[in-house]
Amino acid sequence: MPDLVIDVSGVTKKFGDKTVVNGIGLQVRRGEIYGFLGPNGSGKTTFIRMLCGLLTPDAGDGTCLGYDVRTQQAGIKRHVGYMTQKFSFYEDLNIRENLDFIARIYGIPDRRAAVERSLERLGLLHRHRQLPRQLSGGQEQRGAIARAIIHQPQLLLLDEPTAGVDPKARREFWDEIHQLSHDGLTVLITTHYMDEAERCHQIAYLAYGNLLTQG
């Protein structure tokens, strides 16, 4: 994997006459925790969705995990974990079944063992038969992390993952993110919280589609 996990320039996205992401360039190195800071409507989520191959930029170019962000989106999707703010569980499946379903989609060998490892790592073995709506905010958050990393991605994209969880769950979440980074996983995370931005290795500030500063 290249040292620059994300290397893009001039990335732009419009919806109708509205420019949501305006010529953003970004470089993220392997193992970094990179924080995206900015108000609602600043283009953070749209930018993340272009990085992971869910949206195609209208302009700009570059690579994510060595794959072209405009023409090789299928390759990107296989190696990225994406955790949305809403956590995106299948509500009629319990936590173990949710993880098993994702493992089947990715064709993970010995997926039963992979599910077991994910449940154990995130402290959810005793909750594995519960439905997502039966979990606390912090437990649901841990389940969402397990779901996002079960296929052992090289890049983890987190979209406001601590919104609506209590301070204890936020601290435990960040401990886990730093451990994942220590293990070599690269993380791009959007947040509204200044204290969380301080826990990132690098940060970028977006406002209304524009990258104002980074470093």
Secondary structure, DSSP 8 states (H G I E B T S, - for coil): --SEEEEEEEEEEEETTEEEEEEEEEEEETT-EEEEE--TTSSHHHHHHHHTTSS--SEEEEEETTEETTT-HHHHHHTEEEE-TT----TTS-HHHHHHHHHHHTT-TTHHHHHHHHHHHTT-GGGTTS-GGGS-HHHHHHHHHHHHHTT--SEEEEESTTTT--HHHHHHHHHHHHHHHHTT-EEEEEES-HHHHTTSSEEEEEETTEEEEE-
